[in-house]
Amino acid sequence: MLTNVTETSQQKVLEVMRHGRDYSLSELSAMTGIDKFSVSARINELLASGHVVISRLRPCKITGKEVRATKKAVQ
C-alpha cells in the first residue's frame, strides 16, 4: 500500500515530466527537489505501474554520466 507521501512524490515526478522527453534520476531530482534515492524509488514504482518506461542510454545533463533515462508512457 502506498502512503500519501509516496503518492504525492509520484505525482510530483509525473508533473515535471513532459511527454516525449526523457529524464535521468539526477535531472528529476533537481526539477522536483526530491532527493535522488527517493526519486529512484518513485521511478521504480511508476515503472511497475506502467506510468513511465525506460527510454534510451544517454549522457545525464547534470552529471555527464551515461544513464538509462525514463519517460512518461503513452497512455
Buried (B, 14 or more C-beta within 10 A) or exposed (E): EEEEEBEEBBEBBBEBBEEEEBBBBBBBBBBBEBEBEBBBBBBEBBBEEEBBEEBEEEEBEBEEEEBEBBBBEEE
